[in-house]
Amino acid sequence: MTDPFTSSAAPGRNESEAPVKVTVTGAAGNIAYSLLWRIASGDVFGADRPVDLRLLETPGRVRAAEGVAMELADSALPLVAKVTVTEDQREGFDGTNAAFLVGAKPRGKGESRADMLEANGRIFVEQGRAINDGAAQDIRVLVVGNPANTNAYIASKAAPDVEPERFNALMRLDHNRALSLLAEKLGVSTPHIDGLVVWGNHADTQFPDIEFLRVAGQEVAGDVDRKWYEDEFIPRVAKRGSEIIDVRGSSSAASAASAAVDHMRDWVRGSGARWVTVAQPSKGEYGVDEGLVFGFPTVGVNGRWTIVEGLDLNDFQRERIQANIAALKEEAGVADSLLR
């Protein structure tokens, strides 16, 4: 089957190619409001690829999503072939080539993480089933809504006919946050940094790892202030979202959308040799239990992710990776009970 994302056409809309069908859930929310225009402008699938956008929302938010669709129309974006607003999961995922699962229920006041997992389990089971039954064979699913790793795990388990590797969770935001802080500390621009990975879960346990860090091709991990790295950098990356809420008064929607663009673009068009962090179902790499959606060092090649294997890990790294395995196994236990 020909991958609809691959094109050698010259820049500018290629009318001869079928549009890429893209579903965005939570389409009336703040993240989608930033994300949709990036998709529609060609930042993800290329400047020559038209898109057929499906804006999926809950019944109470459909009217707001219709307003978003009106703004997309008013933007007169040349790559937008069609925009559909719907509350129906089957319609929303019918023939979809790429899905951004942004909508999720946040933890309410007095709720435990288990309560949040249970509420989201119902959402992502339904979406996984709809993807299983109606999405295109080449579907790529990026879960943005939190808890992203376990929501991706749930959606994948609910879609047994779809390859697990086609379900990812967004940890590119953590990766980008770590890149930015490192660039500031080292006095370089982010494109010069490679060898970074954020292992594990998009949660407080996540482990931004600089042991393999390179700047302009040169290993520099040994030059980084170790006290700053352990006492400030690691916790600050993990808690950056809370820091932004404290300063801005609302969550980091624009940077999350930008990270989602980066993730899907590199999945479709490749990352070159540069490492990126991708939360994807484990096949047992680095001792991670098979099936857990875990952040790994990854490169994108020919429309697929390849985990960087064979890295020599020290005790400091192993301890923090194990903490993430334990946290995700606990969440998976809750998720499994919802899937029975």
C-alpha positions as CSV (number, residue, x, y, z in Angstrom):
1,M,0.0,0.0,0.0
2,T,1.3,3.5,-0.9
3,D,1.9,5.7,2.1
4,P,-0.3,8.8,1.4
5,F,2.1,11.0,3.3
6,T,5.0,10.4,0.9
7,S,5.3,12.8,-2.0
8,S,7.9,14.0,-4.4
9,A,5.8,16.7,-5.8
10,A,6.9,20.3,-6.1
11,P,5.8,22.8,-3.5
12,G,2.2,24.0,-3.8
13,R,-1.0,22.1,-3.6
14,N,-1.0,18.9,-5.6
15,E,-4.6,18.5,-6.8
16,S,-3.9,15.0,-8.1
17,E,-3.3,13.5,-4.7
18,A,-6.0,12.5,-2.3
19,P,-6.0,14.7,0.9
20,V,-4.5,13.3,4.0
21,K,-7.4,12.6,6.4
22,V,-6.6,14.0,9.8
23,T,-8.7,13.7,12.9
24,V,-8.3,16.0,15.9
25,T,-10.2,15.3,19.1
26,G,-11.0,18.0,21.6
27,A,-11.2,20.2,18.6
28,A,-12.7,23.2,20.4
29,G,-9.9,23.3,23.0
30,N,-6.9,25.5,23.3
31,I,-4.3,22.9,22.1
32,A,-6.4,22.1,19.0
33,Y,-6.8,25.8,18.4
34,S,-3.0,26.1,17.9
35,L,-2.6,22.7,16.3
36,L,-5.2,22.9,13.5
37,W,-3.6,25.9,11.8
38,R,-0.2,24.3,11.8
39,I,-1.6,21.2,10.2
40,A,-3.6,23.2,7.7
41,S,-0.5,25.3,6.7
42,G,1.5,22.2,5.8
43,D,3.8,22.1,8.8
44,V,3.1,18.4,9.4
45,F,2.5,16.7,6.1
46,G,4.2,19.1,3.7
47,A,3.4,22.2,1.7
48,D,2.1,20.1,-1.2
49,R,-0.3,17.9,0.7
50,P,-4.0,18.9,1.0
51,V,-5.7,17.8,4.2
52,D,-9.2,16.7,5.0
53,L,-9.8,17.8,8.6
54,R,-12.2,16.0,11.0
55,L,-12.9,18.0,14.1
56,L,-14.2,15.6,16.8
57,E,-15.9,16.9,19.9
58,T,-18.2,16.0,22.7
59,P,-21.9,16.9,22.1
60,G,-21.7,19.9,24.4
61,R,-18.7,21.3,22.6
62,V,-19.7,20.7,19.0
63,R,-21.0,24.2,18.5
64,A,-17.7,25.7,19.7
65,A,-15.9,23.3,17.2
66,E,-18.2,24.6,14.5
67,G,-16.8,28.1,15.3
68,V,-13.3,26.8,14.9
69,A,-14.3,25.4,11.5
70,M,-15.7,28.8,10.5
71,E,-12.3,30.4,11.4
72,L,-10.5,27.8,9.4
73,A,-12.7,28.6,6.4
74,D,-12.1,32.3,6.9
75,S,-8.4,31.7,6.8
76,A,-8.7,30.6,3.2
77,L,-5.9,28.1,3.6
78,P,-5.0,26.5,0.2
79,L,-4.2,23.1,1.6
80,V,-7.6,22.6,3.3
81,A,-9.7,20.4,1.1
82,K,-12.5,19.8,3.6
83,V,-13.5,20.4,7.3
84,T,-16.0,18.2,9.1
85,V,-17.3,18.8,12.6
86,T,-18.8,15.8,14.3
87,E,-19.5,14.2,17.7
88,D,-19.7,10.7,16.2
89,Q,-16.6,8.6,16.7
90,R,-17.3,6.4,13.7
91,E,-17.6,9.4,11.4
92,G,-14.6,11.1,13.0
93,F,-12.2,8.2,12.4
94,D,-13.6,6.8,9.1
95,G,-10.6,6.4,6.8
96,T,-8.3,8.5,9.0
97,N,-4.6,8.5,8.1
98,A,-3.5,10.5,11.2
99,A,-5.2,11.2,14.5
100,F,-4.3,13.6,17.2
101,L,-6.1,12.5,20.4
102,V,-6.1,15.8,22.2
103,G,-9.3,15.7,24.2
104,A,-9.1,14.1,27.6
105,K,-10.7,14.6,31.1
106,P,-8.3,16.3,33.5
107,R,-8.2,15.3,37.1
108,G,-11.0,17.0,39.0
109,K,-10.8,18.4,42.6
110,G,-10.6,15.6,45.1
111,E,-10.0,13.0,42.4
112,S,-7.2,10.5,42.5
113,R,-5.0,9.6,39.5
114,A,-6.9,6.3,39.4
115,D,-10.2,8.2,39.1
116,M,-8.8,10.2,36.2
117,L,-7.5,7.0,34.6
118,E,-11.0,5.4,34.8
119,A,-12.7,8.4,33.3
120,N,-10.2,8.6,30.5
121,G,-10.3,4.9,30.0
122,R,-13.9,5.1,28.8
123,I,-13.0,7.8,26.3
124,F,-10.0,6.1,24.9
125,V,-11.5,2.6,24.7
126,E,-14.3,4.1,22.6
127,Q,-11.8,5.9,20.4
128,G,-9.6,2.9,20.1
129,R,-12.5,0.8,18.9
130,A,-13.5,3.4,16.4
131,I,-10.0,3.6,15.0
132,N,-9.9,-0.2,14.9
133,D,-13.1,-0.4,12.9
134,G,-12.8,2.5,10.6
135,A,-9.3,4.1,10.3
136,A,-7.0,3.6,7.3
137,Q,-4.5,0.8,7.3
138,D,-1.7,3.3,7.6
139,I,-3.1,5.2,10.6
140,R,-0.8,7.0,12.9
141,V,-2.2,7.9,16.3
142,L,-0.6,10.5,18.6
143,V,-2.2,10.8,22.1
144,V,-1.8,14.2,23.5
145,G,-4.5,14.2,26.3
146,N,-3.1,13.2,29.7
147,P,-2.2,10.8,31.2
148,A,-0.9,10.4,27.6
149,N,1.2,7.2,27.9
150,T,-1.6,5.2,29.6
151,N,-4.3,6.7,27.3
152,A,-2.2,5.5,24.3
153,Y,-1.9,2.1,26.0
154,I,-5.7,1.9,26.4
155,A,-6.5,3.0,22.9
156,S,-4.0,0.5,21.4
157,K,-5.4,-2.4,23.5
158,A,-8.9,-1.4,22.3
159,A,-7.7,-1.6,18.7
160,P,-6.4,-5.2,18.4
161,D,-6.4,-5.1,14.6
162,V,-4.0,-2.1,14.4
163,E,-0.3,-2.6,14.9
164,P,0.6,-1.3,18.5
165,E,3.5,0.7,17.1
166,R,0.9,3.0,15.4
167,F,-0.1,4.4,18.8
168,N,2.3,6.9,20.3
169,A,2.0,9.3,23.3
170,L,3.4,12.8,23.3
171,M,6.7,13.2,25.1
172,R,8.2,15.5,22.5
173,L,7.0,18.3,24.7
174,D,9.2,17.1,27.5
175,H,12.0,16.6,25.0
176,N,11.6,20.2,23.7
177,R,11.5,21.6,27.2
178,A,14.8,19.8,28.0
179,L,16.4,21.0,24.8
180,S,15.5,24.6,25.5
181,L,16.9,24.5,29.1
182,L,20.1,22.8,27.9
183,A,20.6,25.3,25.1
184,E,20.2,28.2,27.5
185,K,22.7,26.6,30.0
186,L,25.3,25.7,27.3
187,G,24.9,28.9,25.3
188,V,24.1,27.2,22.0
189,S,21.0,26.9,19.8
190,T,18.8,23.9,20.0
191,P,19.6,22.5,16.5
192,H,23.2,21.9,17.6
193,I,22.2,19.6,20.5
194,D,21.7,15.8,19.9
195,G,21.8,12.7,22.1
196,L,19.1,13.8,24.4
197,V,16.3,11.5,25.6
198,V,13.5,11.7,28.1
199,W,12.9,8.2,29.3
200,G,9.6,6.9,30.6
201,N,6.3,8.6,31.4
202,H,4.9,12.0,30.8
203,A,4.7,12.5,34.6
204,D,6.8,13.6,37.5
205,T,8.9,10.4,37.2
206,Q,10.1,11.2,33.7
207,F,13.9,11.1,33.3
208,P,15.6,13.6,31.0
209,D,18.9,12.0,30.3
210,I,22.0,13.9,29.1
211,E,24.6,11.0,29.5
212,F,24.8,10.7,25.7
213,L,24.6,14.5,25.0
214,R,26.5,15.9,22.0
215,V,26.8,19.5,20.9
216,A,27.9,20.0,17.3
217,G,28.9,16.3,17.3
218,Q,31.1,16.5,20.4
219,E,30.3,14.7,23.6
220,V,29.7,17.2,26.4
221,A,27.8,15.4,29.2
222,G,30.9,15.5,31.3
223,D,31.1,19.2,31.0
224,V,27.6,19.8,32.4
225,D,27.4,20.9,36.1
226,R,26.2,17.7,37.8
227,K,24.6,19.5,40.7
228,W,22.6,21.7,38.4
229,Y,21.6,18.7,36.3
230,E,20.4,16.5,39.1
231,D,19.0,19.1,41.5
232,E,17.5,21.7,39.1
233,F,17.3,20.4,35.5
234,I,15.7,17.0,36.0
235,P,12.8,18.2,38.3
236,R,12.3,21.4,36.3
237,V,11.7,19.6,33.1
238,A,9.2,17.3,34.8
239,K,7.4,20.2,36.4
240,R,7.6,22.7,33.6
241,G,3.9,22.5,32.9
242,S,3.0,23.5,36.5
243,E,5.5,26.3,36.3
244,I,3.8,27.7,33.2
245,I,0.4,27.5,34.8
246,D,1.7,29.4,37.8
247,V,3.2,32.1,35.7
248,R,0.7,32.3,32.8
249,G,-2.5,31.3,34.6
250,S,-3.3,28.6,32.1
251,S,-1.8,25.5,30.7
252,S,0.9,25.3,28.0
253,A,-1.4,24.8,25.0
254,A,0.8,26.4,22.3
255,S,4.0,24.5,23.1
256,A,2.0,21.2,23.4
257,A,0.6,21.8,19.9
258,S,4.0,22.7,18.6
259,A,5.4,19.5,20.1
260,A,2.6,17.5,18.5
261,V,3.5,19.0,15.1
262,D,7.2,18.1,15.6
263,H,6.3,14.5,16.6
264,M,3.9,13.8,13.7
265,R,6.2,15.6,11.2
266,D,9.2,13.5,12.1
267,W,7.1,10.3,12.2
268,V,5.9,11.0,8.7
269,R,8.9,12.7,7.1
270,G,11.8,11.5,9.3
271,S,14.1,13.0,11.9
272,G,17.3,12.2,10.1
273,A,20.0,10.8,12.4
274,R,18.9,13.1,15.2
275,W,17.5,11.5,18.4
276,V,14.0,12.5,19.4
277,T,11.9,11.2,22.4
278,V,9.0,9.0,21.3
279,A,6.6,7.3,23.8
280,Q,5.7,4.1,22.0
281,P,4.8,0.5,22.9
282,S,7.8,-1.4,24.2
283,K,8.9,-4.6,22.7
284,G,11.2,-5.2,25.7
285,E,13.9,-2.7,25.0
286,Y,16.0,-1.7,28.0
287,G,14.0,-4.0,30.2
288,V,10.7,-2.2,29.8
289,D,7.7,-4.5,30.0
290,E,6.3,-5.3,26.6
291,G,3.3,-3.2,25.7
292,L,4.0,-0.3,28.1
293,V,4.0,3.0,26.2
294,F,7.4,4.3,27.2
295,G,9.6,7.2,26.2
296,F,12.7,6.0,24.3
297,P,15.5,7.6,22.3
298,T,14.3,7.2,18.7
299,V,15.0,8.2,15.1
300,G,12.4,8.5,12.4
301,V,13.2,6.8,9.1
302,N,10.9,6.0,6.1
303,G,7.7,6.7,8.0
304,R,8.6,4.5,11.0
305,W,10.2,5.0,14.3
306,T,13.4,3.1,15.2
307,I,14.4,2.9,18.9
308,V,18.1,3.6,19.5
309,E,19.3,0.3,21.0
310,G,22.5,-0.9,22.6
311,L,23.2,2.1,24.9
312,D,25.3,1.3,27.9
313,L,23.4,2.5,31.0
314,N,24.8,3.3,34.4
315,D,23.2,2.7,37.8
316,F,21.9,6.3,37.9
317,Q,20.1,5.9,34.6
318,R,18.7,2.4,35.4
319,E,17.3,3.5,38.7
320,R,15.3,6.3,37.1
321,I,14.2,4.2,34.2
322,Q,12.9,1.5,36.7
323,A,10.9,4.2,38.5
324,N,9.1,5.0,35.3
325,I,8.5,1.3,34.5
326,A,7.0,0.8,38.0
327,A,4.7,3.9,37.6
328,L,3.5,2.8,34.2
329,K,2.9,-0.8,35.3
330,E,0.7,0.5,38.1
331,E,-1.3,2.6,35.6
332,A,-1.5,-0.3,33.1
333,G,-3.0,-2.4,35.9
334,V,-5.9,0.1,36.3
335,A,-6.2,0.3,32.5
336,D,-6.4,-3.4,32.1
337,S,-9.4,-3.6,34.4
338,L,-11.2,-1.2,32.2
339,L,-10.5,-3.2,29.1
340,R,-12.0,-6.5,30.4
